[in-house]
């Protein structure tokens, strides 16, 4: 009998790639993005799924590649460093971002993009590392994640003032950023990183392999059957005005 130990982090490591591939599929399949984007009028008519699916729609290939690449990279890093928190961070951000857009930006007709979720994961990783180093008393090492969080705040401030995305040619693609969505994602990420980090377990940066707690043991018998056992983680938008 062979025993295979599957860690919780290992089970979640493929999730960021799946989320990125889902965005790519929505982009390439004809008509799917239009059916899933945030459309205020259609949401008002009862198409409520758009409040969640809008994150996986994009305006251009450049927009998609940047958003999806950042999501996959940050998602993988967070799944290794704070596996128990990153999916919760993504889920809460995915709900709160369109809710804030609906309530705070009533003139916005449509938007698309993963950048709000990217901001959440970025803030989660940076604040988690900041809390880890601060609790250990390694304040010089805490300066880097602190600077990363200040950089996110500066990016959001630039987008508010300039009305242009910091890393995507939004003007050429015919849309403008929604820094309010990035701010919501960033605040959710900081909350999960600092408040959750005080109670949760994290791996030391740069994610040195360590024994995983609470493994799931899968027993493989000679007949090929299985028996389980063991102890039982920005949205860039189209801002339109009506007359």
Buried (B, 14 or more C-beta within 10 A) or exposed (E): EEEEEBBBBBEBBEBBBEBBEBBBEBBEEEEBBEBBBBBBEBBEEEBEEBBBBBBBBBBBEBBBBBBBEBBBBBBBBBBBBBBBBBBBBBBBBBEBBBEBBBEEBEEBBBBBBBBBBBBBBBBBBBBBBBBBBBEEEEEEBBEEBBEBBEEBEEBBEBBBEEEEBBBBEBEEBEBBBBBBBBBBBBBBBBBBBBEBBEEBEBBEBEBEEEEBEEBBEBBEEEEEEEEEEEEEBBBBBBBEEEE
